[in-house]
Amino acid sequence: MGIMHLVWHDRRYAAWDSFEPEPYLSSSCRKRSKCSATLRHRHRDHAHILLTRKAGRGQTSWCAGRLRD
């Protein structure tokens, strides 16, 4: 599918680490206690999915035959 990593509920699941969960804070936050509620909320109520460039263009084997020009 071309997923590099996803972030949800203050955890990152990275392809390069077998999608094992690890604690995650935005690069804008030095410490959890100093991070704004708004910024932390962005990573708690929905998922962020980072795709490879090929996946973003629909050029992975998973996309083959699914997308139309």
C-alpha positions as CSV (number, residue, x, y, z in Angstrom):
1,M,0.0,0.0,0.0
2,G,3.0,2.3,0.5
3,I,2.3,3.4,4.1
4,M,5.5,4.8,5.7
5,H,4.0,5.4,9.1
6,L,0.8,6.5,10.8
7,V,0.2,8.5,13.9
8,W,-2.8,8.0,16.2
9,H,-3.5,8.5,19.9
10,D,0.0,9.8,20.7
11,R,1.6,6.7,19.1
12,R,3.5,6.2,15.9
13,Y,3.4,3.0,13.9
14,A,6.3,2.9,11.4
15,A,6.8,0.5,8.5
16,W,10.5,0.4,9.2
17,D,9.8,-0.9,12.7
18,S,7.2,-3.5,11.8
19,F,4.4,-1.1,12.8
20,E,5.2,-1.6,16.5
21,P,3.7,1.3,18.5
22,E,6.1,3.9,19.9
23,P,5.3,7.1,21.8
24,Y,4.9,10.1,19.5
25,L,4.9,13.9,20.1
26,S,4.7,16.4,17.3
27,S,8.1,18.0,16.5
28,S,6.6,21.2,17.7
29,C,6.4,19.8,21.2
30,R,9.5,19.5,23.3
31,K,7.6,17.8,26.2
32,R,4.1,16.5,26.6
33,S,3.4,18.9,29.5
34,K,4.5,21.9,27.3
35,C,2.5,20.8,24.2
36,S,-0.7,22.7,23.6
37,A,-4.0,20.9,23.9
38,T,-4.9,21.8,20.4
39,L,-1.7,20.3,18.9
40,R,-2.0,17.1,21.0
41,H,-5.7,16.8,20.1
42,R,-4.6,16.6,16.4
43,H,-2.9,13.3,17.1
44,R,-5.5,11.8,19.3
45,D,-8.9,11.9,17.6
46,H,-8.0,10.9,14.1
47,A,-5.1,9.2,12.3
48,H,-2.4,10.8,10.2
49,I,-1.1,8.5,7.4
50,L,2.2,9.3,5.7
51,L,2.5,7.6,2.3
52,T,5.5,7.0,0.1
53,R,5.7,9.2,-3.0
54,K,4.7,6.2,-5.2
55,A,1.6,5.5,-3.1
56,G,0.7,9.2,-3.2
57,R,0.7,8.9,-7.0
58,G,-1.2,5.6,-7.0
59,Q,1.7,3.8,-8.4
60,T,1.9,0.8,-5.9
61,S,0.8,-2.7,-6.7
62,W,-2.1,-2.2,-4.2
63,C,-3.4,0.6,-6.4
64,A,-3.1,-1.2,-9.7
65,G,-6.4,-1.4,-11.4
66,R,-8.2,0.5,-8.7
67,L,-7.6,4.1,-9.8
68,R,-8.8,5.7,-13.0
69,D,-7.3,8.6,-14.9
